[in-house]
Amino acid sequence: MPKIIDHKKRKQEILKRAFVIFAQKGYQDTNLSYIADRCGISRPTLYLYFKDKEEIFYFAVKEMTHNMFRQYKGLYDDESLSDLEKLKYICSDIIKISYRQKDFYYCLADFLFQMRRQGKDYSRNIQKRTVGLTFLLFRILRRGGQSGEFHSMEPKETASQMFNMLQAFAFEIALIETFRPEPAIEATCAYLDSLKA
């Protein structure tokens, strides 16, 4: 009787291992043979799941952002925290996670630069992966403004500013060896405190 393979589970395992490999070796120095070997499968089997290294990398980013942002969805309805506390938690957590995964962020920055040199712009793809977070920030800001917790401001614009600040920290994490999360979290919380009514 042939062995039944859970293809969804195998694909997740490949992505999980590929994420670690990309973080360790970088995008340029990672090849499909190495990924297949580390996953304990043949290269032709790897092609059943992904057509090339670029697709694996894109799905690894997709998986990372999905897992990171999924945990914040439940915060919106958590009545034990104020809207300000929710924003502080989300922003601080993203900075901490990004710092712990700084090797992958370095790899992501390297990948984006290489794709840009090849005439491919992945900024829209990255934007698609993070639209859920921006929308959550917007909803929290809008509700906090309506309840009077925050002073009058444009929630959509403010959510965009917050996201841009987090994105800037992510690139600092990737590119500046001396980056430390504590000052970034402090600056973010000071900015959020300035929104209080």
CNS distance restraints for C-alpha pairs under 8 A (distance, minus, plus):
assign (resid   5 and name CA) (resid  10 and name CA) 7.79 0.50 0.50
assign (resid   6 and name CA) (resid  10 and name CA) 6.23 0.50 0.50
assign (resid   7 and name CA) (resid  11 and name CA) 6.05 0.50 0.50
assign (resid   8 and name CA) (resid  12 and name CA) 6.33 0.50 0.50
assign (resid   9 and name CA) (resid  13 and name CA) 6.25 0.50 0.50
assign (resid  10 and name CA) (resid  14 and name CA) 6.20 0.50 0.50
assign (resid  11 and name CA) (resid  15 and name CA) 6.24 0.50 0.50
assign (resid  11 and name CA) (resid  49 and name CA) 6.53 0.50 0.50
assign (resid  12 and name CA) (resid  16 and name CA) 6.07 0.50 0.50
assign (resid  13 and name CA) (resid  17 and name CA) 6.21 0.50 0.50
assign (resid  13 and name CA) (resid  39 and name CA) 7.65 0.50 0.50
assign (resid  14 and name CA) (resid  18 and name CA) 5.88 0.50 0.50
assign (resid  14 and name CA) (resid  35 and name CA) 7.90 0.50 0.50
assign (resid  14 and name CA) (resid  39 and name CA) 6.13 0.50 0.50
assign (resid  15 and name CA) (resid  19 and name CA) 5.95 0.50 0.50
assign (resid  15 and name CA) (resid  56 and name CA) 6.90 0.50 0.50
assign (resid  15 and name CA) (resid  59 and name CA) 7.14 0.50 0.50
assign (resid  15 and name CA) (resid  60 and name CA) 5.51 0.50 0.50
assign (resid  15 and name CA) (resid  63 and name CA) 7.79 0.50 0.50
assign (resid  16 and name CA) (resid  20 and name CA) 6.76 0.50 0.50
assign (resid  16 and name CA) (resid  60 and name CA) 7.37 0.50 0.50
assign (resid  17 and name CA) (resid  21 and name CA) 6.25 0.50 0.50
assign (resid  17 and name CA) (resid  35 and name CA) 7.68 0.50 0.50
assign (resid  17 and name CA) (resid  38 and name CA) 7.35 0.50 0.50
assign (resid  17 and name CA) (resid  39 and name CA) 6.73 0.50 0.50
assign (resid  18 and name CA) (resid  22 and name CA) 5.97 0.50 0.50
assign (resid  18 and name CA) (resid  35 and name CA) 6.22 0.50 0.50
assign (resid  18 and name CA) (resid  56 and name CA) 7.40 0.50 0.50
assign (resid  18 and name CA) (resid  57 and name CA) 7.65 0.50 0.50
assign (resid  18 and name CA) (resid  60 and name CA) 7.19 0.50 0.50
assign (resid  19 and name CA) (resid  23 and name CA) 6.22 0.50 0.50
assign (resid  19 and name CA) (resid  57 and name CA) 7.59 0.50 0.50
assign (resid  19 and name CA) (resid  60 and name CA) 5.79 0.50 0.50
assign (resid  19 and name CA) (resid 104 and name CA) 7.45 0.50 0.50
assign (resid  20 and name CA) (resid  24 and name CA) 6.16 0.50 0.50
assign (resid  20 and name CA) (resid 104 and name CA) 7.80 0.50 0.50
assign (resid  21 and name CA) (resid  25 and name CA) 5.88 0.50 0.50
assign (resid  21 and name CA) (resid  26 and name CA) 7.50 0.50 0.50
assign (resid  21 and name CA) (resid  30 and name CA) 7.20 0.50 0.50
assign (resid  21 and name CA) (resid  35 and name CA) 7.29 0.50 0.50
assign (resid  22 and name CA) (resid  26 and name CA) 4.75 0.50 0.50
assign (resid  22 and name CA) (resid  27 and name CA) 5.50 0.50 0.50
assign (resid  22 and name CA) (resid  30 and name CA) 6.46 0.50 0.50
assign (resid  22 and name CA) (resid  57 and name CA) 7.80 0.50 0.50
assign (resid  22 and name CA) (resid 104 and name CA) 6.64 0.50 0.50
assign (resid  22 and name CA) (resid 107 and name CA) 6.56 0.50 0.50
assign (resid  23 and name CA) (resid  27 and name CA) 8.00 0.50 0.50
assign (resid  23 and name CA) (resid 101 and name CA) 7.94 0.50 0.50
assign (resid  23 and name CA) (resid 103 and name CA) 4.85 0.50 0.50
assign (resid  23 and name CA) (resid 104 and name CA) 4.16 0.50 0.50
assign (resid  23 and name CA) (resid 105 and name CA) 7.75 0.50 0.50
assign (resid  23 and name CA) (resid 106 and name CA) 7.67 0.50 0.50
assign (resid  23 and name CA) (resid 107 and name CA) 6.01 0.50 0.50
assign (resid  24 and name CA) (resid 103 and name CA) 6.76 0.50 0.50
assign (resid  24 and name CA) (resid 104 and name CA) 7.71 0.50 0.50
assign (resid  25 and name CA) (resid  29 and name CA) 5.69 0.50 0.50
assign (resid  25 and name CA) (resid  30 and name CA) 6.00 0.50 0.50
assign (resid  26 and name CA) (resid  30 and name CA) 6.31 0.50 0.50
assign (resid  26 and name CA) (resid 104 and name CA) 7.79 0.50 0.50
assign (resid  26 and name CA) (resid 106 and name CA) 7.82 0.50 0.50
assign (resid  26 and name CA) (resid 107 and name CA) 4.98 0.50 0.50
assign (resid  26 and name CA) (resid 110 and name CA) 7.68 0.50 0.50
assign (resid  27 and name CA) (resid  57 and name CA) 7.90 0.50 0.50
assign (resid  27 and name CA) (resid 107 and name CA) 5.88 0.50 0.50
assign (resid  27 and name CA) (resid 108 and name CA) 7.78 0.50 0.50
assign (resid  27 and name CA) (resid 110 and name CA) 7.15 0.50 0.50
assign (resid  27 and name CA) (resid 111 and name CA) 6.06 0.50 0.50
assign (resid  28 and name CA) (resid 111 and name CA) 7.73 0.50 0.50
assign (resid  30 and name CA) (resid  34 and name CA) 6.79 0.50 0.50
assign (resid  30 and name CA) (resid  35 and name CA) 7.43 0.50 0.50
assign (resid  31 and name CA) (resid  35 and name CA) 6.48 0.50 0.50
assign (resid  31 and name CA) (resid  53 and name CA) 6.83 0.50 0.50
assign (resid  32 and name CA) (resid  36 and name CA) 6.03 0.50 0.50
assign (resid  32 and name CA) (resid  43 and name CA) 6.79 0.50 0.50
assign (resid  32 and name CA) (resid  46 and name CA) 7.86 0.50 0.50
assign (resid  32 and name CA) (resid  52 and name CA) 7.31 0.50 0.50
assign (resid  32 and name CA) (resid  53 and name CA) 6.24 0.50 0.50
assign (resid  33 and name CA) (resid  37 and name CA) 6.05 0.50 0.50
assign (resid  33 and name CA) (resid  42 and name CA) 7.89 0.50 0.50
assign (resid  33 and name CA) (resid  43 and name CA) 5.85 0.50 0.50
assign (resid  34 and name CA) (resid  38 and name CA) 6.13 0.50 0.50
assign (resid  35 and name CA) (resid  39 and name CA) 6.13 0.50 0.50
assign (resid  36 and name CA) (resid  40 and name CA) 6.15 0.50 0.50
assign (resid  36 and name CA) (resid  41 and name CA) 5.17 0.50 0.50
assign (resid  36 and name CA) (resid  42 and name CA) 5.63 0.50 0.50
assign (resid  36 and name CA) (resid  43 and name CA) 5.41 0.50 0.50
assign (resid  36 and name CA) (resid  46 and name CA) 6.13 0.50 0.50
assign (resid  37 and name CA) (resid  41 and name CA) 6.06 0.50 0.50
assign (resid  37 and name CA) (resid  42 and name CA) 6.87 0.50 0.50
assign (resid  37 and name CA) (resid  43 and name CA) 7.85 0.50 0.50
assign (resid  41 and name CA) (resid  45 and name CA) 6.28 0.50 0.50
assign (resid  41 and name CA) (resid  46 and name CA) 6.86 0.50 0.50
assign (resid  42 and name CA) (resid  46 and name CA) 6.38 0.50 0.50
assign (resid  43 and name CA) (resid  47 and name CA) 6.44 0.50 0.50
assign (resid  44 and name CA) (resid  48 and name CA) 6.80 0.50 0.50
assign (resid  45 and name CA) (resid  49 and name CA) 7.32 0.50 0.50
assign (resid  46 and name CA) (resid  50 and name CA) 6.24 0.50 0.50
assign (resid  47 and name CA) (resid  51 and name CA) 5.34 0.50 0.50
assign (resid  47 and name CA) (resid  52 and name CA) 7.35 0.50 0.50
assign (resid  50 and name CA) (resid  55 and name CA) 6.22 0.50 0.50
assign (resid  50 and name CA) (resid  56 and name CA) 6.15 0.50 0.50
assign (resid  51 and name CA) (resid  55 and name CA) 6.57 0.50 0.50
assign (resid  52 and name CA) (resid  56 and name CA) 6.57 0.50 0.50
assign (resid  53 and name CA) (resid  57 and name CA) 6.15 0.50 0.50
assign (resid  54 and name CA) (resid  58 and name CA) 6.15 0.50 0.50
assign (resid  55 and name CA) (resid  59 and name CA) 6.16 0.50 0.50
assign (resid  56 and name CA) (resid  60 and name CA) 6.07 0.50 0.50
assign (resid  57 and name CA) (resid  61 and name CA) 6.30 0.50 0.50
assign (resid  58 and name CA) (resid  62 and name CA) 6.20 0.50 0.50
assign (resid  59 and name CA) (resid  63 and name CA) 5.99 0.50 0.50
assign (resid  60 and name CA) (resid  64 and name CA) 6.09 0.50 0.50
assign (resid  61 and name CA) (resid  65 and name CA) 6.14 0.50 0.50
assign (resid  62 and name CA) (resid  66 and name CA) 5.99 0.50 0.50
assign (resid  62 and name CA) (resid 129 and name CA) 6.28 0.50 0.50
assign (resid  63 and name CA) (resid  67 and name CA) 6.10 0.50 0.50
assign (resid  64 and name CA) (resid  68 and name CA) 6.10 0.50 0.50
assign (resid  65 and name CA) (resid  69 and name CA) 5.97 0.50 0.50
assign (resid  65 and name CA) (resid 129 and name CA) 6.49 0.50 0.50
assign (resid  65 and name CA) (resid 130 and name CA) 7.08 0.50 0.50
assign (resid  66 and name CA) (resid  70 and name CA) 5.78 0.50 0.50
assign (resid  66 and name CA) (resid 129 and name CA) 7.53 0.50 0.50
assign (resid  67 and name CA) (resid  71 and name CA) 6.98 0.50 0.50
assign (resid  68 and name CA) (resid  72 and name CA) 7.80 0.50 0.50
assign (resid  68 and name CA) (resid  94 and name CA) 7.82 0.50 0.50
assign (resid  69 and name CA) (resid  73 and name CA) 7.10 0.50 0.50
assign (resid  69 and name CA) (resid 132 and name CA) 7.58 0.50 0.50
assign (resid  69 and name CA) (resid 133 and name CA) 6.38 0.50 0.50
assign (resid  71 and name CA) (resid  75 and name CA) 7.92 0.50 0.50
assign (resid  72 and name CA) (resid  76 and name CA) 7.55 0.50 0.50
assign (resid  72 and name CA) (resid  90 and name CA) 6.86 0.50 0.50
assign (resid  73 and name CA) (resid 136 and name CA) 7.33 0.50 0.50
assign (resid  74 and name CA) (resid  78 and name CA) 6.73 0.50 0.50
assign (resid  75 and name CA) (resid  86 and name CA) 6.69 0.50 0.50
assign (resid  76 and name CA) (resid  86 and name CA) 7.61 0.50 0.50
assign (resid  76 and name CA) (resid 136 and name CA) 7.62 0.50 0.50
assign (resid  76 and name CA) (resid 140 and name CA) 6.76 0.50 0.50
assign (resid  81 and name CA) (resid  85 and name CA) 5.79 0.50 0.50
assign (resid  81 and name CA) (resid  86 and name CA) 6.25 0.50 0.50
assign (resid  82 and name CA) (resid  86 and name CA) 6.30 0.50 0.50
assign (resid  83 and name CA) (resid  87 and name CA) 6.31 0.50 0.50
assign (resid  83 and name CA) (resid 140 and name CA) 6.02 0.50 0.50
assign (resid  83 and name CA) (resid 141 and name CA) 7.31 0.50 0.50
assign (resid  83 and name CA) (resid 143 and name CA) 7.78 0.50 0.50
assign (resid  83 and name CA) (resid 144 and name CA) 5.79 0.50 0.50
assign (resid  83 and name CA) (resid 149 and name CA) 7.62 0.50 0.50
assign (resid  84 and name CA) (resid  88 and name CA) 6.20 0.50 0.50
assign (resid  84 and name CA) (resid 144 and name CA) 7.67 0.50 0.50
assign (resid  84 and name CA) (resid 149 and name CA) 7.85 0.50 0.50
assign (resid  84 and name CA) (resid 192 and name CA) 7.04 0.50 0.50
assign (resid  84 and name CA) (resid 193 and name CA) 7.64 0.50 0.50
assign (resid  84 and name CA) (resid 196 and name CA) 7.80 0.50 0.50
assign (resid  85 and name CA) (resid  89 and name CA) 6.04 0.50 0.50
assign (resid  86 and name CA) (resid  90 and name CA) 6.19 0.50 0.50
assign (resid  86 and name CA) (resid 140 and name CA) 7.96 0.50 0.50
assign (resid  87 and name CA) (resid  91 and name CA) 6.10 0.50 0.50
assign (resid  87 and name CA) (resid 137 and name CA) 7.15 0.50 0.50
assign (resid  87 and name CA) (resid 140 and name CA) 7.53 0.50 0.50
assign (resid  87 and name CA) (resid 192 and name CA) 7.57 0.50 0.50
assign (resid  88 and name CA) (resid  92 and name CA) 5.89 0.50 0.50
assign (resid  88 and name CA) (resid 188 and name CA) 7.68 0.50 0.50
assign (resid  88 and name CA) (resid 189 and name CA) 6.01 0.50 0.50
assign (resid  88 and name CA) (resid 192 and name CA) 7.10 0.50 0.50
assign (resid  89 and name CA) (resid  93 and name CA) 5.89 0.50 0.50
assign (resid  90 and name CA) (resid  94 and name CA) 6.15 0.50 0.50
assign (resid  91 and name CA) (resid  95 and name CA) 6.33 0.50 0.50
assign (resid  91 and name CA) (resid 166 and name CA) 7.22 0.50 0.50
assign (resid  91 and name CA) (resid 185 and name CA) 7.52 0.50 0.50
assign (resid  91 and name CA) (resid 188 and name CA) 7.30 0.50 0.50
assign (resid  92 and name CA) (resid  96 and name CA) 6.23 0.50 0.50
assign (resid  92 and name CA) (resid 185 and name CA) 5.48 0.50 0.50
assign (resid  92 and name CA) (resid 188 and name CA) 7.75 0.50 0.50
assign (resid  93 and name CA) (resid  97 and name CA) 6.04 0.50 0.50
assign (resid  94 and name CA) (resid  98 and name CA) 5.92 0.50 0.50
assign (resid  94 and name CA) (resid 166 and name CA) 7.72 0.50 0.50
assign (resid  95 and name CA) (resid  99 and name CA) 6.11 0.50 0.50
assign (resid  95 and name CA) (resid 166 and name CA) 7.19 0.50 0.50
assign (resid  95 and name CA) (resid 169 and name CA) 7.24 0.50 0.50
assign (resid  95 and name CA) (resid 170 and name CA) 7.33 0.50 0.50
assign (resid  95 and name CA) (resid 181 and name CA) 6.36 0.50 0.50
assign (resid  95 and name CA) (resid 184 and name CA) 7.56 0.50 0.50
assign (resid  95 and name CA) (resid 185 and name CA) 7.00 0.50 0.50
assign (resid  96 and name CA) (resid 100 and name CA) 6.27 0.50 0.50
assign (resid  96 and name CA) (resid 181 and name CA) 6.34 0.50 0.50
assign (resid  97 and name CA) (resid 101 and name CA) 6.22 0.50 0.50
assign (resid  98 and name CA) (resid 102 and name CA) 5.83 0.50 0.50
assign (resid  98 and name CA) (resid 105 and name CA) 7.24 0.50 0.50
assign (resid  98 and name CA) (resid 170 and name CA) 6.36 0.50 0.50
assign (resid  98 and name CA) (resid 173 and name CA) 7.28 0.50 0.50
assign (resid  99 and name CA) (resid 170 and name CA) 7.88 0.50 0.50
assign (resid  99 and name CA) (resid 173 and name CA) 6.18 0.50 0.50
assign (resid  99 and name CA) (resid 180 and name CA) 7.87 0.50 0.50
assign (resid  99 and name CA) (resid 181 and name CA) 6.70 0.50 0.50
assign (resid 101 and name CA) (resid 105 and name CA) 6.54 0.50 0.50
assign (resid 102 and name CA) (resid 106 and name CA) 6.11 0.50 0.50
assign (resid 102 and name CA) (resid 173 and name CA) 5.95 0.50 0.50
assign (resid 102 and name CA) (resid 174 and name CA) 5.66 0.50 0.50
assign (resid 103 and name CA) (resid 107 and name CA) 6.28 0.50 0.50
assign (resid 103 and name CA) (resid 174 and name CA) 6.99 0.50 0.50
assign (resid 104 and name CA) (resid 108 and name CA) 6.06 0.50 0.50
assign (resid 104 and name CA) (resid 174 and name CA) 7.91 0.50 0.50
assign (resid 105 and name CA) (resid 109 and name CA) 6.14 0.50 0.50
assign (resid 105 and name CA) (resid 170 and name CA) 6.95 0.50 0.50
assign (resid 105 and name CA) (resid 171 and name CA) 7.25 0.50 0.50
assign (resid 105 and name CA) (resid 173 and name CA) 7.19 0.50 0.50
assign (resid 105 and name CA) (resid 174 and name CA) 5.00 0.50 0.50
assign (resid 106 and name CA) (resid 110 and name CA) 6.17 0.50 0.50
assign (resid 106 and name CA) (resid 171 and name CA) 7.83 0.50 0.50
assign (resid 106 and name CA) (resid 173 and name CA) 7.64 0.50 0.50
assign (resid 106 and name CA) (resid 174 and name CA) 4.10 0.50 0.50
assign (resid 106 and name CA) (resid 175 and name CA) 6.43 0.50 0.50
assign (resid 107 and name CA) (resid 111 and name CA) 6.03 0.50 0.50
assign (resid 107 and name CA) (resid 174 and name CA) 7.81 0.50 0.50
assign (resid 108 and name CA) (resid 112 and name CA) 6.16 0.50 0.50
assign (resid 109 and name CA) (resid 113 and name CA) 6.24 0.50 0.50
assign (resid 109 and name CA) (resid 171 and name CA) 7.11 0.50 0.50
assign (resid 109 and name CA) (resid 174 and name CA) 6.82 0.50 0.50
assign (resid 110 and name CA) (resid 114 and name CA) 6.17 0.50 0.50
assign (resid 111 and name CA) (resid 115 and name CA) 6.10 0.50 0.50
assign (resid 112 and name CA) (resid 116 and name CA) 6.08 0.50 0.50
assign (resid 112 and name CA) (resid 121 and name CA) 7.67 0.50 0.50
assign (resid 112 and name CA) (resid 122 and name CA) 6.63 0.50 0.50
assign (resid 113 and name CA) (resid 117 and name CA) 6.30 0.50 0.50
assign (resid 114 and name CA) (resid 118 and name CA) 6.41 0.50 0.50
assign (resid 115 and name CA) (resid 119 and name CA) 6.36 0.50 0.50
assign (resid 115 and name CA) (resid 120 and name CA) 5.00 0.50 0.50
assign (resid 115 and name CA) (resid 121 and name CA) 6.57 0.50 0.50
assign (resid 115 and name CA) (resid 122 and name CA) 7.32 0.50 0.50
assign (resid 116 and name CA) (resid 120 and name CA) 5.08 0.50 0.50
assign (resid 116 and name CA) (resid 121 and name CA) 5.60 0.50 0.50
assign (resid 116 and name CA) (resid 122 and name CA) 7.79 0.50 0.50
assign (resid 122 and name CA) (resid 126 and name CA) 6.33 0.50 0.50
assign (resid 123 and name CA) (resid 127 and name CA) 6.04 0.50 0.50
assign (resid 124 and name CA) (resid 128 and name CA) 6.15 0.50 0.50
assign (resid 125 and name CA) (resid 129 and name CA) 6.44 0.50 0.50
assign (resid 126 and name CA) (resid 130 and name CA) 6.52 0.50 0.50
assign (resid 127 and name CA) (resid 131 and name CA) 6.05 0.50 0.50
assign (resid 130 and name CA) (resid 134 and name CA) 6.64 0.50 0.50
assign (resid 131 and name CA) (resid 135 and name CA) 6.17 0.50 0.50
assign (resid 132 and name CA) (resid 136 and name CA) 6.20 0.50 0.50
assign (resid 133 and name CA) (resid 137 and name CA) 6.24 0.50 0.50
assign (resid 134 and name CA) (resid 138 and name CA) 6.16 0.50 0.50
assign (resid 134 and name CA) (resid 159 and name CA) 5.98 0.50 0.50
assign (resid 134 and name CA) (resid 160 and name CA) 6.61 0.50 0.50
assign (resid 134 and name CA) (resid 163 and name CA) 6.40 0.50 0.50
assign (resid 135 and name CA) (resid 139 and name CA) 6.19 0.50 0.50
assign (resid 135 and name CA) (resid 159 and name CA) 7.66 0.50 0.50
assign (resid 136 and name CA) (resid 140 and name CA) 6.27 0.50 0.50
assign (resid 137 and name CA) (resid 141 and name CA) 6.09 0.50 0.50
assign (resid 137 and name CA) (resid 159 and name CA) 5.39 0.50 0.50
assign (resid 138 and name CA) (resid 142 and name CA) 5.96 0.50 0.50
assign (resid 138 and name CA) (resid 155 and name CA) 5.44 0.50 0.50
assign (resid 138 and name CA) (resid 156 and name CA) 5.45 0.50 0.50
assign (resid 138 and name CA) (resid 158 and name CA) 7.55 0.50 0.50
assign (resid 138 and name CA) (resid 159 and name CA) 5.06 0.50 0.50
assign (resid 139 and name CA) (resid 143 and name CA) 6.13 0.50 0.50
assign (resid 139 and name CA) (resid 155 and name CA) 7.77 0.50 0.50
assign (resid 140 and name CA) (resid 144 and name CA) 6.04 0.50 0.50
assign (resid 141 and name CA) (resid 145 and name CA) 6.05 0.50 0.50
assign (resid 141 and name CA) (resid 150 and name CA) 7.59 0.50 0.50
assign (resid 141 and name CA) (resid 155 and name CA) 5.39 0.50 0.50
assign (resid 141 and name CA) (resid 158 and name CA) 7.84 0.50 0.50
assign (resid 141 and name CA) (resid 159 and name CA) 7.28 0.50 0.50
assign (resid 142 and name CA) (resid 146 and name CA) 6.17 0.50 0.50
assign (resid 142 and name CA) (resid 155 and name CA) 5.31 0.50 0.50
assign (resid 143 and name CA) (resid 147 and name CA) 6.09 0.50 0.50
assign (resid 144 and name CA) (resid 148 and name CA) 6.16 0.50 0.50
assign (resid 144 and name CA) (resid 149 and name CA) 5.03 0.50 0.50
assign (resid 144 and name CA) (resid 150 and name CA) 5.42 0.50 0.50
assign (resid 145 and name CA) (resid 149 and name CA) 5.98 0.50 0.50
assign (resid 145 and name CA) (resid 150 and name CA) 4.72 0.50 0.50
assign (resid 145 and name CA) (resid 151 and name CA) 6.22 0.50 0.50
assign (resid 145 and name CA) (resid 152 and name CA) 6.30 0.50 0.50
assign (resid 145 and name CA) (resid 153 and name CA) 7.37 0.50 0.50
assign (resid 145 and name CA) (resid 155 and name CA) 7.85 0.50 0.50
assign (resid 146 and name CA) (resid 150 and name CA) 7.98 0.50 0.50
assign (resid 148 and name CA) (resid 197 and name CA) 6.57 0.50 0.50
assign (resid 149 and name CA) (resid 196 and name CA) 5.98 0.50 0.50
assign (resid 149 and name CA) (resid 197 and name CA) 5.63 0.50 0.50
assign (resid 150 and name CA) (resid 195 and name CA) 5.32 0.50 0.50
assign (resid 150 and name CA) (resid 196 and name CA) 4.39 0.50 0.50
assign (resid 150 and name CA) (resid 197 and name CA) 4.54 0.50 0.50
assign (resid 151 and name CA) (resid 195 and name CA) 5.94 0.50 0.50
assign (resid 151 and name CA) (resid 196 and name CA) 5.79 0.50 0.50
assign (resid 151 and name CA) (resid 197 and name CA) 4.17 0.50 0.50
assign (resid 152 and name CA) (resid 197 and name CA) 7.86 0.50 0.50
assign (resid 153 and name CA) (resid 158 and name CA) 7.33 0.50 0.50
assign (resid 154 and name CA) (resid 158 and name CA) 6.09 0.50 0.50
assign (resid 155 and name CA) (resid 159 and name CA) 5.91 0.50 0.50
assign (resid 156 and name CA) (resid 160 and name CA) 6.27 0.50 0.50
assign (resid 157 and name CA) (resid 161 and name CA) 6.25 0.50 0.50
assign (resid 158 and name CA) (resid 162 and name CA) 6.16 0.50 0.50
assign (resid 159 and name CA) (resid 163 and name CA) 6.16 0.50 0.50
assign (resid 160 and name CA) (resid 164 and name CA) 6.11 0.50 0.50
assign (resid 161 and name CA) (resid 165 and name CA) 6.18 0.50 0.50
assign (resid 162 and name CA) (resid 166 and name CA) 6.33 0.50 0.50
assign (resid 163 and name CA) (resid 167 and name CA) 6.06 0.50 0.50
assign (resid 164 and name CA) (resid 168 and name CA) 6.07 0.50 0.50
assign (resid 165 and name CA) (resid 169 and name CA) 6.35 0.50 0.50
assign (resid 166 and name CA) (resid 170 and name CA) 6.24 0.50 0.50
assign (resid 167 and name CA) (resid 171 and name CA) 6.43 0.50 0.50
assign (resid 168 and name CA) (resid 172 and name CA) 6.21 0.50 0.50
assign (resid 169 and name CA) (resid 173 and name CA) 6.03 0.50 0.50
assign (resid 169 and name CA) (resid 184 and name CA) 7.26 0.50 0.50
assign (resid 170 and name CA) (resid 174 and name CA) 6.31 0.50 0.50
assign (resid 171 and name CA) (resid 175 and name CA) 6.03 0.50 0.50
assign (resid 172 and name CA) (resid 176 and name CA) 5.25 0.50 0.50
assign (resid 172 and name CA) (resid 179 and name CA) 6.69 0.50 0.50
assign (resid 173 and name CA) (resid 177 and name CA) 7.27 0.50 0.50
assign (resid 173 and name CA) (resid 179 and name CA) 5.82 0.50 0.50
assign (resid 173 and name CA) (resid 180 and name CA) 7.95 0.50 0.50
assign (resid 180 and name CA) (resid 184 and name CA) 7.24 0.50 0.50
assign (resid 181 and name CA) (resid 185 and name CA) 6.10 0.50 0.50
assign (resid 182 and name CA) (resid 186 and name CA) 6.11 0.50 0.50
assign (resid 183 and name CA) (resid 187 and name CA) 6.09 0.50 0.50
assign (resid 184 and name CA) (resid 188 and name CA) 6.12 0.50 0.50
assign (resid 185 and name CA) (resid 189 and name CA) 6.08 0.50 0.50
assign (resid 186 and name CA) (resid 190 and name CA) 6.16 0.50 0.50
assign (resid 187 and name CA) (resid 191 and name CA) 6.24 0.50 0.50
assign (resid 188 and name CA) (resid 192 and name CA) 6.24 0.50 0.50
assign (resid 189 and name CA) (resid 193 and name CA) 6.02 0.50 0.50
assign (resid 190 and name CA) (resid 194 and name CA) 6.39 0.50 0.50
assign (resid 191 and name CA) (resid 195 and name CA) 7.10 0.50 0.50
assign (resid 192 and name CA) (resid 196 and name CA) 7.41 0.50 0.50
